[in-house]
């Protein structure tokens, strides 16, 4: 097929040449026949194409064939007017189709033109216009459906890309077809005008230049004109019919012939009824008895055959189902699929299904898409595909969240209710069903739709069930995002910045640090809620300090110091003073004295009693911040920050530990207490 572009170019060049250069009648016969062959090829290809996009070049084909057909029409017109000899094909069509009668030939030609213009072309034009409009209107919905399937794991990224490309191709195709149908319509009009010119011009030429009588000229040029019109209009009608088939094609898995026959001739009862009607009509004396009785018997026999096929198909299907069940019992179970563990799963009872069903107005799938987008913008990590499943073993209104196949949290909602939370300054309390908000375990109330406006006017924060689930899922993902970050994810992040920062990446990976070591640093940052979106700064810092140490904990501290502007903007406000708690230097010294270095990393070997006192003192000082509605922040020296965080991490989950080197110079801090213990 490599030389086909040259063939197409020659095809168009011939059409252009025919507009200018006269050609002999014998050569015209060849090209008229070729034009008829091309029209039949287009018709039958359109008929048997299983999908419209198999004929994606159809608009261009319409343009090329229309130009070629008009060029042939002009060439035949030139020969008719010059010498009255446009070739054997034109004469044969004019004489044979009309049966030797000028009137019959003319009527047949007019009928063909009317059918093509008013029936086929008009219908195809309207269908193309409507299809193009609906295809373009449906694009956003189809795109959202693809995103939903992608997020639920129903399809892969590659399959989603293919489906998106297919949607774009369909919209481009039907948009082009909307305009391309005008070619066929214009071609029919042009053919009709050229035919009238041939008739009038031929008669005038025959009488004035060839010395024919009016009767002879009328007879000769009418036959030639009808023949010329037919050899042009018949291929045009075939292509118009192909256009109608393409734009009305309903199936994407079978050709139109199989669909039509399968849908018309598959109900035995219909065949019986038609057969009986035909037999009754055949018994009426005015109708041809033999023809109607014959067709009636044929329809009854066809109904009997279809009935037998339906019964046989039902038996075969039943046997096949039994064989499949038997094979399922006999075959060795393929356990490979059971080994797959989804990174994140959201399972819910059947009462929550409407929230995830798009057909019932649910938007939970769209919210899942937004969760991945939100976390990517906020923390710089790509969240894995979130699998949504219904689980009949759960309570109807219950849902659970799993990380790597293990349940980590759960919640329960009331469908058609709203959750109202008191932010602490409501004007008047309302009644409802007591509950707890699942993300932060805050006291709340379930209220009805009718109470919503009243609760909001009183100052309550009111959220709907999908928002509750989405918020809970978001918080759980943030907490476990560090363990969800795989080496492959890190490699993808490296590849994303490599093009614009090739020198940095080549200097760092793998010369100084491996992907696994970078993964540990990024996991440490995510574990404390630090965004890794600014990978360039993180990698620059790692490249600076990796030559001196490969301890990932120490490198994490350096990376945090490189991100001090981002950390400061996250926890502190530049416009007002921030209250914090500091750490007693004596405690810092005790912690550093207890640090033991090993090949696997550093650990703290503090006396359990001392640890207990430090935790107790920390909780006591943090209560001052909590009572004032402030974030629990402890500021330490850089060298002790990570050890103090490890020491308190298992006891105080939400504690924020920041070193002095991670605070921007324009931040004003106020110490409201110091974590200290008595030596006694």
N, C-alpha and C positions, 0 to 999 in steps of 0.2 A: 504493500500500500504506500511505499515511499514516494512513488511518482504520481500519486493521485492529485496532488496540488497542481501539477503541470497540466493534467487532463482537464481539471476544472477551469484553469486559466484559458486553455485552448477552447473549451466549450463557450466561455464568455466572449472570447475574441471572435469566434465564428459568428455569434449573434451580432456583434458590432459590425463586422464585415458585411453581413447580409443587409444591414441598413443602407449600405452605400453601393456595394458592388453587385451588379446583376449576375445571377447564376443560371446555368442551364437547367431545363426542366427535369432532366434525368437525375441530376444531383439534388434537386429539390425533392424529388420522390424519396431519395434516401433519407434526407434529414426529416421529412414529414413522418416517415415510418419510425425513425429513431425517436422522434418526439412522442409518438404514440406509445412506443415501448417504455420510455422513461415514465410516462404518466401511469401506465399499468403497474410498473415496479413500485412507484410511490404509493399507489392505492393499496396494493396487496401487502406491502411492508407495514403500512399504517394499520391495516386490518389485523395482522398477526403479531404486531408489537405488543408485548405484555405490559409495557409501561410507557407513559408519554415521554419520559426522558430518554428512552431509546431512540426517539426521533427529535432530539434536542436541537438539531440543525434545521428543523422543518421550516422556520421562518425564512432562513436564507435560501433554502431550496425553493420555496415559493417565489422569491424574488428572481432567482436565476432562471427558473423554468418559464416564468412569465415573460421575461425579456427575450428568451430564446423563441418562444412561441409567437410573440409579436413580430420578431425579425422574420420568421418564416411567413407570417401573414403578409408582411410588406413585400417580401420577395415574390410570393405568389400573385399579389396584386399587380406588381410590376409586369410579370409575364402575361397576366390576363389582359392588361391594357395594351401591351406592346404587340403581341402576336396571337393572343387567344389560345396559347398552349402552355398552361401551368404544370403540365405533367400528367402521368397516367393516374396517380393516386387521387388527385383532385377530380378528374373526369369520372373515375370509377365511383367515388363517393356521391358525386352529383347525379349520376345516372342510376346507380344501383339502389341507393337509399330511398330515392324518390319513386322508384319503380317505373321510370320513364315518364312520369307525370310532373310537370313543372309545379302545378298547384300542390300536389302531395308533398313534393320535396320541399317547397317553400314552407308549408305548414309544419312539417317535421322540424325544420330548422328553427322556426319561430317558437315552437313548443319547447325545444331544447334550451333556447336562450331564456325563455320565461321560467322554466323549472330551475335552471342554474341561478338566475338572478334573484328571483322572488322566494324560492324555497331553500335551496342549499346554501347559497352565499349569504342570504339574509339571516338564516338560522345560525350558521357558523359564526358570523360576525357578532351576533347578539350573545351567543354562548361564550365566545372568546372574551368579550367585554366583561360579562358578569364573572366568569372564572378568574380573570385577571384581578378584578376588584376584590373578590372574596379571598383569593390567594394572598394578596398583599395585606388584607385586614387580618388574616389568620396567622401571619408570621409571628407577632409577639407571643401569642398563645402557644404556638408550636415551640418557640425558643424556650419559654418557661417550662413546658413539659419535658424538654430535653434536659434542662438544668435540674428539674426535680428528679428525673430518672437517674441522672448522674450522681446526685447527692445521696440518693437512697441505695446506690450500688447496683441498680438494675442494669446499667450499661457502663462500659469503660470510657476513658477519655478518648480513645481512638474511635469508638463507635459514636460517641457524641459529636466528634469532629465530622465524621462522615454524614451524620444526620443533619447537622447544621449546613454543610455544603449542599446537601440535597435540597433543603428548603430554599436556599438561595438560588439554586439552579431552577427550581420549579417557578419561583417568582419571576426570574428573568425570562424563562421560556414563555409563560402565559402572558407576561407583559409584552413580549415581542409578538406573540400570536395575535394579540389585540390589534396591533398595527398591520401585521402581515396579511390578515384577511382582506384588507383594503386592496392589496395587489390583485387578488382573484376577482374581486368585484369590479375593479377598474378594467381588468382584462376582458371581462364579459361585455362591458359597455363599449370598449374600444373595438372588439370583434364585431359587434353589431353595426357600429358606424362604418368600419372598413367594408363590411358586406354591402351596405347601401351604396358606398362609393364605387365598389366593384360593379354593382348592377347598373347604376346610372352611367358611370364612366365607360363601361364596356359597351353598352348600347350606343352611346354617342360615338365611341371609337369605331365600332363596327359599321355604323351607317355612314359616317363622314370620311373615314380613312380607308376602310376595307371594301367599300362599295356594297355592303350587305343591305338587304331590305330590312324594314323594321321588324317583320315577323322572324326573319332568319337571325337577326342580331338579338332579338328578345329570347329566342329559343336557345341559341348558343351560349350567350353570356349569363342567362339565368341558371343554366345547368352548371356552368363553371363557378358562378358566384355561390350557389348552394353547396357545391362540393368544397370550395375553399372555406366557406363558413363552417361546414361540418368537420373538416380535418383540423380546424382550429378549436371549435367549441367542444368536440368530444374529448380530446385530451384535457381541455380546461375544466370540463365537468368532472372528469375522473379525479383531477387534483383537488377540485372543490369538495368532492365527496370524501377524499382522503383528509382534507382539512376538518370537515365535520366529524369524522371518526376520531381524529386525534384529540380535538377539544372536548368531545363527549365521552371519552374513554373512562370507564368507571372503576376498572379493576387494576391492581398492581401486581397480580400474580398469574393471570391467564390472559390469552388473547380474546378479542371481542367475540370471535366466532364460537369458541367453546362456551363463553358466558351466555350468549344468546340462545344457543341450542339447549344448553343445560337448564336455563331458566324457563324456556317456553315449553319444553317437552320433558317434564319430569313428574307431572301429576296425572296418574291414570284416569282419575275421575273426569278431568277436563277433556281428555281424548274421547271418552265414552259419550259425554254430553254433546260434543261437536259432531261425532259420528251419527248420533241419533237425529240431530237437527238436519244434517245433510240428507239422511235417508228420507225423512219426512218431506223435505223440499223436493226430493227426486220423485216422490209419489204424486206430486201436483202435475197435471198434464202440461202446463205451460213451460215447465223447466225440462232441460235435457235429462231424461231419466237415467240413462246409462252412466253419464258423467257423475251425477250427484250420488247415485247408489254406489258407484265405484269408490268415490272419495269417502263416503260414509263407512263402507266396509273397511277401507284402509285405516281410517281413524280408530275404529273399534279394535282392529287387530293390533294397531300400535299401542292402544291403551292396555290391551292384554299383555303385550310384551313388556311394557313399562311396569305393570303390576307385578309380573314375575321377577323382574330385575329388582324391584323394591323389596320383595320378600326375600330374594336371595341375598341382597346386600345386608338386610337386617340380620339374617342368620350368620353371614360371614363376619359381621361386626361383633356379634355376640361371641362367636368362636374365637375371634382375634382377641377380644378383651379377656376371655378365659385363659388363652395362651399367655398373654402378657402377665396376668396375675400369677400363673404357674411359673413363668420364667423369673418373676420377682422373688418368688418363694425359693426357687431352686438355685438362683445365681448367688455367687459369693458377693457379699456386700462390698462396694467400692468405698473404702474408708478414707480415701484421700481428701474428699470434699469435707469430711468431718474434722479434718485437722486444721482447717482454716479458722482463724480467730479474727473477728472484726475488731478494729481498734476502739470504735465507739458504737454503742448500740442504745437505742431508745425503744423500749418495749412498753406497750400500753394495752389496757383492757379494751373490750369491745365498745364500751361506752365512750371512749375517746376517739374512736375511728372517724367519726364525722369531722373532727378537727384536722385530720390528715388527708381526708378525701376531697380532692379538688372539685369533684362533681357535686358534692354536698356543700360547697362554699368554704371548705376548710383551707386555711393558709399556713398550716404548720410546716409544710415542705418549703414554702417561700421563706419562712422564718429561719429554717435550718440553713438555707443558702446565705441569708444575711448574717447568721452567727459566724460562719466561716469567713465571710468578708470582714466582719467587725474585728475578729481576733487577728486576722492577717494585718489589718491596719493598726491595731492597738499594740500587739506584741510581736509582729513581724514573723510569725510562724504560720505555716500552712496546716490547717486542721485536716486530718484524714477524713475520708468519706464517712458520714454519719448514717448508720443503718437504722431504718425505722421498721418496726415489726409489731403486728398485733399479737397478743398472747392471751388465749382464752383461759389460761390457768390463773391469770391475775384477776383481781376484783374489777368490776366494770369501769370504775373511775380511777383505778390505780395505774401508775406508770413507774418504771424502774430504769435507771441509767447504768450501763455496764461499760467498764473500761477493760479492754482485752479479755472479754468474756466473763469478767467477775463483776458482780453487782457492787456498786460503790455508793449509790444513793437511791432514794425512792420518794415518791410524792403521791398525793391524791387530790383530785379536783372534783368539783361539782359542775356538771355540764349545765349550761344555761344559767349559771350563776357568776357573780363577780366577787373578787377578793378585795375587801376594803381594809386598809391599814392606817392606823392612827400615827401620824408623824410627830405627835406630841403637842399639837396646838389646835386641836379640833374645837369648834365652838359648841357643839352639842353632840352627844353620843347617840348612836343608832343601834337598833337591835339586829341580830343576825346569828348565824351558826358559828360558834367559836372554832378557830383553827389556828394553825401556824404556817407562816409563809415558808415554803420548803428551802429556798436558797439561803436565807440568813436566819431562819428559825425565829422570826419576829411574830408576836401575837397579831392575829387578824380575824376578820369576820367574813363569812360567806353571805352575800346579799343578793337579792333578785334584781332583775332588770329595772323594775319599777322603783327600786330604792337608789339606783345609781346616781341620778342627778341630785337627789337630796343629800346623799353622802358626800358628793364632790363639793356641794355648796357649803357643807359643814367643815370642809378642810381635809377630808379623808383622801388618801391616795387609793384610787380604784383601778384595778387591772383585770383584764379578761383571762380566761383559762389558757389560751395559746401563749399569751405573754408570760404567764407564770411558768409554763413548761420551758419556754425558750430561755427565760432568765436563769432558771435552775440549771438547764443544760449548759448554758454559757459559763456559769460559775464553776461547774464541775470540770468542764474542759480546761478552764484556766488553771485550776488547782493541779490537774494531772497532765498539763501540756508538756512538762519536761520529760515525762516517761513516754509520751507519744511521739517525741522527736527522735526519729531513727537516723541511722547513718546515711541511708538513701536520701532522706529529707535534707540532711546537711549537705550532701553532694549536690543536690538540686539547687540549694541556696548558693553554694559556691559557683555553680555554673551560671546562675543568673547574674552575678556581679563580675564574672570573669571577663566578659567582652569589654566592659568599660574600665576594668581594673586588672588587666592581665599581668602587669608587673608585680603588683601586690600579691595576687594569688599564686603566681609562680614562685615568688620568694618565700611564701609561707607554707604552701602545700605542694608536695610533701617534704620539702627540704628541712623545715624546722618542726612542723607538727603534722601528725596524721589526721585523717578525717575523724577517727574515734576520739582523739584528744580534743579536737575542736568541738565535737559533739558534747563532750563532758562540760566544757566551758559554757556552751550555749544552754545546756540543761541546767547548770547551776544558776545562770541568770534568770531563766524562765521560772525556776522553782521559787524565786523570790519576787516574781512579778515584774522583772525588768525586761523591757522590750529589746528584742534583738534585730529590730528592723534596720537600724544603722549598722549594717554588717561591715561597711568599709572602716568605720572608726574602730570597731571591735577587732577586725583583722589587722589594722595598722598597729594597735596596741599590742596584740599578740606577737606580731612580727618584731616589735621593739624589744620585748622581754623574753621571748622564747629562747634566745641564745643563752640566757643566764639561768633559766629554770624551765623544767617541763612539768612541774607540779600544777595540775589543772586547777586546784583550789587557789593557789597563789596567782596563777594567770587570771582567774576569774576576778580576783580583787583588783588587779591592774586594769582589767577590762571595765570594771565598775567605775574606777577612777576616771577612765577615759570617757565614760558616759555620764559624768557628773552633772552636766547641764540637763540632760534628760531626766536623771534621777531627781534633781532639785525641782524641776518643773512638775514632776509627778506628785511629790510629797509636800512641797513648800510653796508658799505664795510670796512673790516678790514685793507685794504691796502691803503686807501686814506681817507682824511678828508671829513666829510659830513657836508653840510650846512643846518642849521635848524633855526627856529624862536623860541624864548622863550616867556614866559608869565610874564608880570609885576607882582611882588609879591602883589602889591596893588590890582590888578584885582583878583588875587587868593583869597585875603582876602575878597574882596567884594562878590565873588561867595560863599565862605564858610559861610559867615554871612547870606546869603539869603537862605541857604538850610533848608528846613523844613522836619522833620521826621514824618511819619504817619505809621499806621499799614500796609498800602499797599506799603510802600516804601518811598523814599525821592524824593522831587521835589524842583525846584529853583523858588524863588519868587522875581526875580530882577525887578527893574523898567524898563519898556519898553524902555525908552530913553537910559538907561545905556546899556541894551542889544544891542540896535541898534548901539551904539558907539563901543562896543566890537567887533561886527561883522564887522563893517566898518574898524576898526583898524586891525583886523585879515586879511581881504582881502587886505588891503594896504601892510602889511608886506609880505604876501604870494606872492604878485606880484613880489617881488624881486627874490624869488626862481623860479617862473615860467619864468621870463625873462632870467634867467640863465640856464633854462632847467632842474631844479632840482625838486624833489618830494616835495609837500607841507606838511612839517612836522613841528608840533609845539610840543615843549618839555615843560612839566609842572611838578609840584611836584606831588607825588603819590596821595595825599589826594584829589586833585582838578581835576585830569585827567578825571574821568568819568563824572563829572558835567559839565566841560568845553566842553566835547565831546557832551553831550546832548544839551547844549546851542547852539552850532554851527552846529549840525548835520542837522537841517532842512534848513539851509541857504548855507552851503558849503559842498557839497556832498562828494567830494573826499579828504577831509581833514584828515590827519593822525595825531592823538594825542597820544603821548607816554610820559610816566613818566620817571623820572630819574632812578627809580628802575627797569625799563624794558630794560635798556641799558647795554650791557656787558661792563666789565671794560676795555677791550682793544680797545674800539671804540673811535675814536677821532672826536669830534664835533666842528663846528665853527658856532657861532651865527651871522647871518647876519642882525638881527633885533629883536626888542622886541615889543610885542603887548602891547600898553599902551594907556591910554586915559587921557584927561585933566579933572580935577575936575570941571572946569568951564563949 
